[in-house]
């Protein structure tokens, strides 16, 4: 668990601990070396540095259609504190 002095972002693409792994707005695709799934055209994917810190490597790519936000997953290690 990580405690940060800020509001926890509701979307991974707005989180300071995430970064873009791929972005294919038009006509391209590939297989991810992170999770082995296909990176579809018209999508983008983020990886999480908190997850990297916990596992020692990236194991998940969070994907969404271009122009849409990536909802924070339930396994996210960030927690709000009062």
Secondary structure, DSSP 8 states (H G I E B T S, - for coil): -B--SS---SBGGG-TTEEEEEEE-SS--EE-TTT--EE-TTEEEEEEHHHHHHHSS----EEEETTS--B--TT--B----
